Amino acid sequence: MAIDHFLKPVFFIYESVRIIILTITLMFVLPGTSAIPWLAFASPGALFSLMALFIWIDISRYHVYIPLYIAGKCIGIFILVGFSIISRRFTIIDGNSGTFLIAELIFLCGDLLALAGIFYVYSNMRKPQDEPVLIDVTDTEGKQ
């Protein structure tokens, strides 16, 4: 279980760095335009940072939100992969998109690792711990 104690802060740090990089990237996508509409794309990602923080602080209290975290990560991965395939701007087809492709691959690998880690933590939580031994206190003849 020592790896669980290591993974919980790593989730929070990863999600925080991810949202900061995403926010900075979206602010500089189109110079000369307002950054507010672009930041609307980053704001749902801040929930992952908060969720990772709560899991780190008290996993026994917030363990019911781990399936939601897993579902959100899966949706995010599928959207990122779908966007990368469909969008001609951020794929190899366009030609000048190496930076965006590398950033997408880094985000994709990070999300896949975070998903694998949270599955590991969640599966360890669901394993029964040392079950208490029940002792029958009644005598076989019905005497107590």
Backbone as a printed PyTorch tensor [residue, N CA C, xyz], in Angstrom:
tensor([[[  0.8030,  -1.2000,   0.0000],
         [  0.0000,   0.0000,   0.0000],
         [  0.8460,   1.2650,   0.0000]],

        [[  2.1640,   1.1230,   0.0860],
         [  3.0270,   2.3010,   0.0770],
         [  2.9600,   3.0150,  -1.2570]],

        [[  2.7330,   2.2530,  -2.3300],
         [  2.6460,   2.8910,  -3.6410],
         [  1.3750,   3.7300,  -3.7460]],

        [[  0.3140,   3.3430,  -3.0360],
         [ -0.9080,   4.1490,  -3.0270],
         [ -0.6490,   5.5230,  -2.4250]],

        [[  0.1280,   5.5610,  -1.3600],
         [  0.4500,   6.8450,  -0.7210],
         [  1.3270,   7.7040,  -1.6260]],

        [[  2.0940,   7.0650,  -2.4860],
         [  2.9210,   7.7980,  -3.4510],
         [  2.0790,   8.2770,  -4.6380]],

        [[  1.1290,   7.4580,  -5.0900],
         [  0.3490,   7.7930,  -6.2820],
         [ -0.6460,   8.9230,  -6.0540]],

        [[ -1.2270,   9.0070,  -4.8690],
         [ -2.2500,  10.0340,  -4.6350],
         [ -1.7160,  11.4530,  -4.8030]],

        [[ -0.5630,  11.8220,  -4.2420],
         [ -0.0640,  13.1660,  -4.5210],
         [  0.4100,  13.3300,  -5.9630]],

        [[  0.8670,  12.2390,  -6.5830],
         [  1.2960,  12.3170,  -7.9790],
         [  0.1100,  12.6610,  -8.8740]],

        [[ -1.0800,  12.0920,  -8.5870],
         [ -2.2740,  12.4410,  -9.3560],
         [ -2.5600,  13.9350,  -9.2650]],

        [[ -2.4860,  14.4710,  -8.0560],
         [ -2.7700,  15.8890,  -7.8740],
         [ -1.7470,  16.7600,  -8.5890]],

        [[ -0.4710,  16.4210,  -8.4640],
         [  0.5750,  17.2120,  -9.1210],
         [  0.4250,  17.1440, -10.6320]],

        [[  0.1680,  15.9340, -11.1680],
         [ -0.0020,  15.7920, -12.6110],
         [ -1.1870,  16.6140, -13.1060]],

        [[ -2.3180,  16.4920, -12.4310],
         [ -3.5130,  17.2200, -12.8730],
         [ -3.3180,  18.7280, -12.7690]],

        [[ -2.6150,  19.1830, -11.7420],
         [ -2.3650,  20.6210, -11.6030],
         [ -1.4480,  21.1350, -12.7050]],

        [[ -0.3700,  20.4110, -12.9680],
         [  0.5420,  20.8130, -14.0460],
         [ -0.1690,  20.7530, -15.3910]],

        [[ -0.9880,  19.7440, -15.5790],
         [ -1.7240,  19.5920, -16.8440],
         [ -2.6610,  20.7750, -17.0810]],

        [[ -3.4030,  21.1840, -16.0600],
         [ -4.3430,  22.2930, -16.2440],
         [ -3.6010,  23.6110, -16.4410]],

        [[ -2.4610,  23.7770, -15.7960],
         [ -1.6790,  25.0040, -15.9960],
         [ -1.1440,  25.0680, -17.4210]],

        [[ -0.5860,  23.9590, -17.9050],
         [ -0.0650,  23.9320, -19.2810],
         [ -1.1860,  24.1280, -20.2880]],

        [[ -2.3210,  23.4780, -20.0510],
         [ -3.4570,  23.6240, -20.9620],
         [ -3.9640,  25.0640, -20.9870]],

        [[ -4.0390,  25.6900, -19.8300],
         [ -4.5020,  27.0810, -19.7610],
         [ -3.5390,  28.0230, -20.4760]],

        [[ -2.2590,  27.8610, -20.2380],
         [ -1.2660,  28.7180, -20.8960],
         [ -1.2840,  28.5020, -22.4010]],

        [[ -1.3970,  27.2400, -22.8140],
         [ -1.4490,  26.9400, -24.2450],
         [ -2.6750,  27.5620, -24.8920]],

        [[ -3.8300,  27.4530, -24.2450],
         [ -5.0530,  28.0120, -24.8190],
         [ -5.0440,  29.5330, -24.8320]],

        [[ -4.3380,  30.1510, -23.9040],
         [ -4.2760,  31.6100, -23.8980],
         [ -3.4690,  32.1460, -25.0740]],

        [[ -2.5270,  31.3420, -25.5790],
         [ -1.6730,  31.8090, -26.6590],
         [ -1.9670,  31.1420, -27.9950]],

        [[ -3.1320,  30.4970, -28.1200],
         [ -3.4780,  29.8280, -29.3780],
         [ -3.6350,  30.8470, -30.4950]],

        [[ -4.4360,  31.8440, -30.2660],
         [ -4.6450,  32.8890, -31.2720],
         [ -4.2600,  34.2280, -30.6840]],

        [[ -3.0370,  34.6760, -30.9000],
         [ -2.6560,  35.9740, -30.3630],
         [ -3.4970,  37.0860, -30.9950]],

        [[ -3.8500,  38.0450, -30.1950],
         [ -4.6610,  39.1530, -30.6780],
         [ -6.1460,  38.9560, -30.4370]],

        [[ -6.5450,  37.7880, -29.9750],
         [ -7.9520,  37.5470, -29.6490],
         [ -8.0920,  37.4150, -28.1400]],

        [[ -9.3070,  37.4860, -27.6930],
         [ -9.5610,  37.3650, -26.2610],
         [ -9.3260,  35.9290, -25.8050]],

        [[ -8.7260,  35.7790, -24.6460],
         [ -8.4120,  34.4470, -24.1260],
         [ -9.5960,  33.8200, -23.3920]],

        [[-10.6020,  34.6150, -23.0360],
         [-11.7180,  34.1110, -22.2380],
         [-12.4540,  32.9560, -22.9220]],

        [[-12.8110,  33.0240, -24.2000],
         [-13.4940,  31.8650, -24.8020],
         [-12.6230,  30.6070, -24.7980]],

        [[-11.3150,  30.7790, -24.9620],
         [-10.4290,  29.6230, -24.9750],
         [-10.2960,  29.0080, -23.5900]],

        [[-10.3510,  29.8300, -22.5560],
         [-10.2390,  29.3200, -21.1940],
         [-11.4640,  28.5140, -20.7860]],

        [[-12.5790,  28.7040, -21.4770],
         [-13.7650,  27.8980, -21.2020],
         [-13.5000,  26.4230, -21.4930]],

        [[-12.5680,  26.1360, -22.3960],
         [-12.2180,  24.7480, -22.6830],
         [-11.3860,  24.1350, -21.5630]],

        [[-10.6640,  24.9480, -20.8410],
         [ -9.7800,  24.4380, -19.7820],
         [-10.4970,  24.3070, -18.4430]],

        [[-11.5610,  25.0470, -18.2310],
         [-12.1880,  25.0620, -16.9100],
         [-12.7400,  23.7110, -16.4530]],

        [[-13.3190,  22.8660, -17.3090],
         [-13.7380,  21.5500, -16.8020],
         [-12.5680,  20.6920, -16.3310]],

        [[-11.3920,  20.9030, -16.8890],
         [-10.2180,  20.1470, -16.4750],
         [ -9.7820,  20.4580, -15.0540]],

        [[-10.1890,  21.6180, -14.5450],
         [ -9.8430,  21.9740, -13.1660],
         [-10.5430,  21.0550, -12.1680]],

        [[-11.6550,  20.4610, -12.5640],
         [-12.3440,  19.5270, -11.6740],
         [-11.5060,  18.2830, -11.4030]],

        [[-10.6950,  17.8800, -12.3810],
         [ -9.8240,  16.7250, -12.1540],
         [ -8.7820,  17.0430, -11.0930]],

        [[ -8.2820,  18.2690, -11.0910],
         [ -7.3200,  18.6570, -10.0530],
         [ -7.9660,  18.6360,  -8.6740]],

        [[ -9.1750,  19.1600,  -8.5850],
         [ -9.8730,  19.1540,  -7.3030],
         [-10.1840,  17.7280,  -6.8530]],

        [[-10.6100,  16.8890,  -7.7870],
         [-10.9230,  15.5150,  -7.4430],
         [ -9.6710,  14.7800,  -6.9520]],

        [[ -8.5510,  15.0020,  -7.6320],
         [ -7.2950,  14.3800,  -7.2070],
         [ -6.8620,  14.9040,  -5.8330]],

        [[ -7.1000,  16.1840,  -5.5610],
         [ -6.7730,  16.7460,  -4.2470],
         [ -7.6130,  16.0870,  -3.1560]],

        [[ -8.9010,  15.9360,  -3.3900],
         [ -9.7680,  15.3220,  -2.3840],
         [ -9.4260,  13.8480,  -2.1680]],

        [[ -9.0730,  13.1500,  -3.2340],
         [ -8.6640,  11.7510,  -3.1010],
         [ -7.3780,  11.6680,  -2.2890]],

        [[ -6.4910,  12.6070,  -2.4810],
         [ -5.2250,  12.6250,  -1.7440],
         [ -5.4680,  12.9290,  -0.2640]],

        [[ -6.3260,  13.9000,   0.0150],
         [ -6.5530,  14.3280,   1.3920],
         [ -7.2430,  13.2350,   2.2100]],

        [[ -8.3570,  12.7030,   1.6980],
         [ -9.1180,  11.7090,   2.4660],
         [ -9.8070,  10.7500,   1.5080]],

        [[ -9.0790,   9.7230,   1.1030],
         [ -9.6130,   8.7840,   0.1170],
         [-10.7750,   7.9690,   0.6800]],

        [[-10.7950,   7.7290,   1.9810],
         [-11.8910,   6.9550,   2.5550],
         [-13.2110,   7.7090,   2.4810]],

        [[-13.1400,   9.0140,   2.5150],
         [-14.3540,   9.8240,   2.4490],
         [-14.8060,  10.0720,   1.0070]],

        [[-13.8630,  10.2170,   0.0900],
         [-14.1900,  10.5870,  -1.2860],
         [-14.0190,   9.4380,  -2.2670]],

        [[-13.9450,   8.1990,  -1.7780],
         [-13.7470,   7.0640,  -2.6810],
         [-14.9130,   6.8570,  -3.6360]],

        [[-16.0840,   7.3630,  -3.3070],
         [-17.2390,   7.1970,  -4.1900],
         [-17.0810,   7.9980,  -5.4830]],

        [[-16.1740,   8.9640,  -5.5050],
         [-15.9650,   9.7760,  -6.7010],
         [-14.8870,   9.2150,  -7.6310]],

        [[-14.2240,   8.1580,  -7.2180],
         [-13.1850,   7.5670,  -8.0720],
         [-13.7600,   7.0440,  -9.3880]],

        [[-14.9310,   6.3650,  -9.3960],
         [-15.4940,   5.9660, -10.6990],
         [-15.8040,   7.1590, -11.6070]],

        [[-16.1940,   8.2740, -11.0360],
         [-16.4280,   9.4820, -11.8280],
         [-15.1200,  10.0020, -12.4120]],

        [[-14.0580,   9.9490, -11.6320],
         [-12.7260,  10.3430, -12.1130],
         [-12.3040,   9.4380, -13.2700]],

        [[-12.5210,   8.1370, -13.1190],
         [-12.1690,   7.1750, -14.1630],
         [-12.9820,   7.4440, -15.4240]],

        [[-14.2830,   7.6630, -15.2640],
         [-15.1370,   7.9290, -16.4250],
         [-14.7200,   9.2200, -17.1320]],

        [[-14.4090,  10.2460, -16.3670],
         [-13.9700,  11.5060, -16.9660],
         [-12.6610,  11.3620, -17.7150]],

        [[-11.7340,  10.5940, -17.1380],
         [-10.4510,  10.3560, -17.8190],
         [-10.6710,   9.5850, -19.1200]],

        [[-11.5390,   8.5700, -19.0910],
         [-11.8150,   7.7980, -20.3150],
         [-12.4390,   8.6790, -21.3930]],

        [[-13.3940,   9.4990, -21.0110],
         [-14.0150,  10.4110, -21.9710],
         [-12.9840,  11.3850, -22.5190]],

        [[-12.1460,  11.9250, -21.6550],
         [-11.1000,  12.8520, -22.0950],
         [-10.1260,  12.2060, -23.0660]],

        [[ -9.7600,  10.9600, -22.8160],
         [ -8.8450,  10.2510, -23.7150],
         [ -9.4910,  10.0270, -25.0700]],

        [[-10.7480,   9.5790, -25.0740],
         [-11.4300,   9.3410, -26.3490],
         [-11.6350,  10.6390, -27.1350]],

        [[-11.9370,  11.7260, -26.4470],
         [-12.0990,  13.0110, -27.1270],
         [-10.7680,  13.4820, -27.6910]],

        [[ -9.6910,  13.3440, -26.9290],
         [ -8.3690,  13.7600, -27.4100],
         [ -7.9470,  12.9490, -28.6320]],

        [[ -8.1540,  11.6430, -28.5870],
         [ -7.7970,  10.7920, -29.7230],
         [ -8.6800,  11.1170, -30.9240]],

        [[ -9.9820,  11.2700, -30.6850],
         [-10.8950,  11.6110, -31.7810],
         [-10.5740,  12.9570, -32.3980]],

        [[-10.2830,  13.9360, -31.5640],
         [ -9.9280,  15.2550, -32.0720],
         [ -8.6320,  15.2060, -32.8650]],

        [[ -7.6730,  14.4100, -32.3990],
         [ -6.3930,  14.3000, -33.0970],
         [ -6.5680,  13.6470, -34.4650]],

        [[ -7.4510,  12.6830, -34.5590],
         [ -7.6680,  11.9930, -35.8280],
         [ -8.4710,  12.8580, -36.7940]],

        [[ -9.5060,  13.4920, -36.2990],
         [-10.3980,  14.2620, -37.1780],
         [ -9.7930,  15.5980, -37.5880]],

        [[ -9.1510,  16.2670, -36.6530],
         [ -8.6360,  17.5970, -36.9370],
         [ -7.4060,  17.5180, -37.8320]],

        [[ -7.4440,  18.2260, -38.9180],
         [ -6.2950,  18.2500, -39.8300],
         [ -5.2310,  19.2150, -39.3190]],

        [[ -5.6050,  20.1090, -38.4460],
         [ -4.6590,  21.1070, -37.9730],
         [ -3.6300,  20.5120, -37.0220]],

        [[ -4.0480,  19.5370, -36.2190],
         [ -3.1730,  19.0120, -35.1840],
         [ -2.6250,  17.6240, -35.5030]],

        [[ -2.6480,  17.2320, -36.7420],
         [ -2.1260,  15.9140, -37.1060],
         [ -0.9890,  16.0600, -38.0990]],

        [[ -0.4010,  14.9710, -38.4530],
         [  0.7380,  14.9700, -39.3630],
         [  0.3210,  15.4330, -40.7590]],

        [[ -0.9440,  15.3030, -41.1010],
         [ -1.4220,  15.6610, -42.4430],
         [ -1.1310,  17.1260, -42.7550]],

        [[ -1.2250,  17.9870, -41.7620],
         [ -1.0710,  19.4230, -41.9710],
         [  0.3700,  19.8200, -42.2630]],

        [[  1.3270,  19.1660, -41.6920],
         [  2.7170,  19.4580, -41.9970],
         [  3.4260,  20.3200, -40.9750]],

        [[  2.8010,  21.3710, -40.4580],
         [  3.4730,  22.2650, -39.5110],
         [  2.9480,  22.0610, -38.0910]],

        [[  2.5830,  20.8590, -37.7760],
         [  1.9040,  20.6350, -36.5020],
         [  2.6930,  19.7470, -35.5490]],

        [[  3.9930,  19.6840, -35.6920],
         [  4.7830,  18.8150, -34.8250],
         [  4.6720,  19.1710, -33.3650]],

        [[  4.6420,  20.4680, -33.0430],
         [  4.5560,  20.8920, -31.6520],
         [  3.2390,  20.4670, -31.0320]],

        [[  2.1350,  20.6700, -31.7600],
         [  0.8370,  20.2850, -31.2310],
         [  0.7130,  18.7750, -31.1040]],

        [[  1.2660,  18.0500, -32.0480],
         [  1.2110,  16.5930, -32.0030],
         [  1.9950,  16.0650, -30.8050]],

        [[  3.1600,  16.6280, -30.5380],
         [  3.9490,  16.2040, -29.3790],
         [  3.2110,  16.5260, -28.0810]],

        [[  2.5980,  17.7030, -28.0060],
         [  1.8400,  18.0750, -26.8090],
         [  0.6620,  17.1290, -26.6030]],

        [[ -0.0330,  16.7870, -27.6880],
         [ -1.1580,  15.8620, -27.5730],
         [ -0.6900,  14.4860, -27.1270]],

        [[  0.4290,  14.0290, -27.6470],
         [  0.9440,  12.7200, -27.2520],
         [  1.3630,  12.7080, -25.7870]],

        [[  1.9400,  13.8060, -25.3200],
         [  2.3330,  13.8960, -23.9080],
         [  1.0940,  13.8680, -23.0180]],

        [[  0.0610,  14.6490, -23.3830],
         [ -1.1860,  14.6330, -22.6160],
         [ -1.8300,  13.2520, -22.6430]],

        [[ -1.8230,  12.6180, -23.8070],
         [ -2.4280,  11.2980, -23.9390],
         [ -1.6910,  10.2690, -23.0750]],

        [[ -0.3690,  10.2740, -23.1200],
         [  0.4130,   9.3390, -22.2870],
         [  0.2030,   9.6220, -20.8030]],

        [[  0.1750,  10.8870, -20.4320],
         [ -0.0640,  11.2440, -19.0310],
         [ -1.4390,  10.8100, -18.5600]],

        [[ -2.4550,  11.0100, -19.4000],
         [ -3.8020,  10.5870, -19.0260],
         [ -3.9080,   9.0720, -18.9350]],

        [[ -3.2520,   8.3590, -19.8430],
         [ -3.2650,   6.8960, -19.7760],
         [ -2.5680,   6.3920, -18.5170]],

        [[ -1.4540,   7.0090, -18.1540],
         [ -0.7660,   6.6230, -16.9170],
         [ -1.6010,   6.9630, -15.6830]],

        [[ -2.2490,   8.1310, -15.6990],
         [ -3.1130,   8.5030, -14.5780],
         [ -4.2860,   7.5380, -14.4700]],

        [[ -4.8380,   7.1390, -15.6040],
         [ -5.9470,   6.1880, -15.6040],
         [ -5.5010,   4.8320, -15.0520]],

        [[ -4.3350,   4.3640, -15.4810],
         [ -3.8140,   3.0900, -14.9640],
         [ -3.5490,   3.1890, -13.4630]],

        [[ -2.9990,   4.3060, -13.0140],
         [ -2.7260,   4.4830, -11.5950],
         [ -3.9820,   4.5360, -10.7500]],

        [[ -5.0010,   5.2380, -11.2360],
         [ -6.2400,   5.3290, -10.4530],
         [ -6.9700,   3.9960, -10.4450]],

        [[ -6.8590,   3.2190, -11.5280],
         [ -7.4040,   1.8560, -11.5160],
         [ -6.6960,   1.0190, -10.4540]],

        [[ -5.3960,   1.1680, -10.3420],
         [ -4.6250,   0.4300,  -9.3490],
         [ -5.0620,   0.8010,  -7.9330]],

        [[ -5.1730,   2.0960,  -7.6670],
         [ -5.5860,   2.5540,  -6.3420],
         [ -7.0040,   2.0770,  -6.0340]],

        [[ -7.8940,   2.1670,  -7.0180],
         [ -9.2870,   1.7720,  -6.8150],
         [ -9.4110,   0.2650,  -6.5970]],

        [[ -8.6330,  -0.5210,  -7.3320],
         [ -8.7070,  -1.9750,  -7.1480],
         [ -8.1530,  -2.3810,  -5.7870]],

        [[ -7.1350,  -1.6780,  -5.2980],
         [ -6.6190,  -1.9760,  -3.9600],
         [ -7.6020,  -1.5770,  -2.8700]],

        [[ -8.3900,  -0.5490,  -3.1120],
         [ -9.3920,  -0.1480,  -2.1240],
         [-10.5090,  -1.1650,  -2.0340]],

        [[-10.8420,  -1.7860,  -3.1440],
         [-11.9690,  -2.7070,  -3.1900],
         [-11.6170,  -4.0950,  -2.6730]],

        [[-10.3120,  -4.3980,  -2.5370],
         [ -9.9090,  -5.6920,  -1.9990],
         [-10.2700,  -5.7480,  -0.5300]],

        [[-10.8120,  -6.8770,  -0.1070],
         [-11.1310,  -6.9630,   1.3270],
         [ -9.8560,  -6.9700,   2.1580]],

        [[ -9.8610,  -6.1760,   3.1640],
         [ -8.7220,  -6.1360,   4.0800],
         [ -8.8010,  -7.3660,   4.9830]],

        [[ -7.9360,  -7.4640,   5.9320],
         [ -7.9640,  -8.6020,   6.8430],
         [ -9.3330,  -8.6920,   7.4910]],

        [[-10.0440,  -9.7480,   7.1520],
         [-11.4000,  -9.9030,   7.6640],
         [-11.3370, -10.3410,   9.1270]],

        [[-12.2170,  -9.7950,   9.9430],
         [-12.2170, -10.1990,  11.3490],
         [-12.6570, -11.6520,  11.4910]],

        [[-12.0920, -12.3170,  12.4370],
         [-12.4450, -13.7020,  12.7020],
         [-13.6280, -13.7190,  13.6520]],

        [[-14.6920, -14.4070,  13.2520],
         [-15.8820, -14.5120,  14.0870],
         [-15.7560, -15.7470,  14.9700]],

        [[-15.9920, -15.5630,  16.2300],
         [-15.8970, -16.6600,  17.1890],
         [-17.2900, -16.9380,  17.7090]],

        [[-17.6660, -18.1910,  17.6420],
         [-18.9650, -18.5970,  18.1500],
         [-18.8670, -18.7230,  19.6590]],

        [[-19.6450, -17.9320,  20.3770],
         [-19.5760, -17.9350,  21.8370],
         [-20.5920, -18.8710,  22.4590]],

        [[-21.4570, -19.4500,  21.6550],
         [-22.4620, -20.3720,  22.2180],
         [-21.8760, -21.7750,  22.2500]],

        [[-22.2640, -22.5140,  23.2300],
         [-21.8200, -23.8980,  23.3800],
         [-22.6440, -24.7630,  22.4240]],

        [[-22.1220, -25.9090,  22.0370],
         [-22.8200, -26.7840,  21.0990],
         [-24.0970, -27.3440,  21.7090]],

        [[-24.2210, -27.3600,  23.0060],
         [-25.4000, -27.8920,  23.6630],
         [-26.4310, -26.8050,  23.9360]],

        [[-26.1850, -25.6070,  23.4860],
         [-27.1290, -24.5260,  23.6770],
         [-26.8470, -23.6970,  24.9160]],

        [[-25.8320, -24.0480,  25.7090],
         [-25.4630, -23.2750,  26.8960],
         [-24.5780, -22.1140,  26.4830]],

        [[-24.6720, -21.0490,  27.2370],
         [-23.8270, -19.8910,  26.9550],
         [-22.7770, -19.7200,  28.0100]]])
